[in-house]
Amino acid sequence: MKKNVILGVIAILLTVAACYVAYYRFWAALVGFGISAVVLPIAFHNVTRRFAWLSVPFAAVLDLVLYWPDFSYYESRGLFVLAALVQLAVIAGVVLLLKFVDKREDTDAQRD
């Protein structure tokens, strides 16, 4: 358990750092959205399965903090709002997939 928590926290910090570094280029920012959409739920799932849903609001706050100039600039606002909504939907899908896999592993373990 302790090892999973340490690895999860490191993955979360690396995701934040990758998003911050990717901020300076537009396409890199979209890649940063993708990285955080996959890494954050997996990291939160590794820390504790019960609070995997916390990755959704964490990603939303992270996006607002890191990409605030893009959200507030009138020409790019629509694109970044769309990208953020897609990212949050992907995160929710990944969390649901992880929960489904956990339930399936639990039922397989109970059968054996």
Steps between C-alpha positions, in 0.01 A plus 500: 500500500774745594685430175184572298447829681857613431479399133162668464621827652808497277280438194270787597793738547655393169167558327477850643857571392439361149188713460686808619790441260259425214317826562734710285402340168145458379526141371707407800219637718257263330745215561513613864121472513532143374775408743306625798184329374666159521767534769294680767224239536751216502712681761199573721386140455841375615498730803156387611225342295231662707597855401578445132220744414707780653704503181211672317483819713878493544546506122243778463678719756838413348378604156359827628819588686746402228304616197323807642640740238365273225161471670475875547617601149192544283634330187612177663238474772264275306769257394644462847158464661420227249836329562446519877150350475627219277785440743261481797279256308802282419610508865152394611508219244840381620381505863191298406716254307734461798205439733358243258834320481528503881154350543579237243829409672322483836234261366766287330697484825189395694429217256849355543 
